[in-house]
Structure formats: structure tokens, C-alpha cells
Amino acid sequence: MIISIIAAISKNYVIGKEGKIPWDIPGEKKRFKELTTGKAVIIGRKSFEEIGRPLPNRYNVVVSRTKKFFGQNCTTVNSLSEALELLRKRNEKEVFIAGGRRLYEEALPYAKYIYLTVIDRIYEGDVYFPIFNSDEFIKIYEERIDGPIPYTYYTFERKDKLLNNEKEWENKEQKIRNNEKE
């Protein structure tokens, strides 16, 4: 199963302020929808609450230890490892990590792809996307979008080709589970 991260960030890595996304850019939302429709999305409780409902045409897995969310195509689990285990049993081919910060940090070492939209502005915020080692990834896509708030789409692919091997992915997922138990 491929683990992908999808996020929109400002030039200074902001992804949130006071529980909200600090911008509203239709094109950025369009890319998210195009990439995730028909797939599974793993999302943290705070990010899910900010959206306010399960994302349509996706299987939503909310990671929360404090609240439970259920509905059509929506379930709650306690951890990223539990989410991955559930989605592996569902035979998902690719899953998207859609925030927030803690899930991005946990999933980053195991992500094969990172789909980033970089907003060409500095925003104030209190939640930041984790800085990742760009030496571990190759930029395979870049598209600049001009407008009132310009932004650029990027897609990064992990260089480590061993992660294409299913056994390597299982070993990485086991590391996630082990870290949660410590």
C-alpha cells in the first residue's frame, strides 16, 4: 500500500491558525479533490473538525483518542498504525495523509509521495508542516498557478526504490506500530 502525504502550506510552512486553514483558494481545493477522490484519507481529529464532515467520495479514517466519528464512509481509530492496518485489510492501493501536523510528522518517514501546494505568501499561524529532508525525494511535478494568491503544485517521490517492495512497506508500518507502543 502506498502512503502519500497531501498538504497546502505557506512559504513559511504554516498549515493552520487557531484551528483553521488561513486561506481559501479554490484551485488548491480542486487539486486535493482530484487526487483523493475514490481513495482513502487519513485525517487527524482537529483537521476533521475544521472540515466539519466526512469528505465525500472517499473513505475517511479519523485518528483520535478523544472523540469518535462515524458515518457513511467514515470511521475513527486511535492511531496511524491502526488506520494503516484497517486500510490494508480493505485492500487500498494508496492512502492519503491529510493532516494535521502530528500525522504528517508520523507518516513522513514512510511516505512514498508528497503532494504539496505551496502558497506564495507568508501567513501567521500556530501549526506548521514538518520540514522534510529534500535529499530523500525527487521533484517529479511542478506547476505554477498565477492569480490573486499565486501558488505552486509540487509532487515529490521518495528516492528509496526499495519502498516499492511490499515487504519493505510492511517493515516500515511495523516500525510505526512499535513506536506507538513505546
Stockholm file with secondary structure:
# STOCKHOLM 1.0

chainA/1-182         MIISIIAAISKNYVIGKEGKIPWDIPGEKKRFKELTTGKAVIIGRKSFEEIGRPLPNRYNVVVSRTKKFFGQNCTTVNSLSEALELLRKRNEKEVFIAGGRRLYEEALPYAKYIYLTVIDRIYEGDVYFPIFNSDEFIKIYEERIDGPIPYTYYTFERKDKLLNNEKEWENKEQKIRNNEKE
#=GR chainA/1-182 SS CEEEEEEEEETTCEEEBTTBCSCCCHHHHHHHHHHHTTSEEEEEHHHHHHHCSCCTTSEEEEECSSCCCCBTTEEEESSHHHHHHHHHHTTCSEEEECCCHHHHHHHGGGCSEEEEEEESSCCCCSEECCCCCGGGEEEEEEEEECSSSCEEEEEEEESCGGGGSHHHHHHHHHHHHHHHHC
#=GC SS_cons         CEEEEEEEEETTCEEEBTTBCSCCCHHHHHHHHHHHTTSEEEEEHHHHHHHCSCCTTSEEEEECSSCCCCBTTEEEESSHHHHHHHHHHTTCSEEEECCCHHHHHHHGGGCSEEEEEEESSCCCCSEECCCCCGGGEEEEEEEEECSSSCEEEEEEEESCGGGGSHHHHHHHHHHHHHHHHC
//
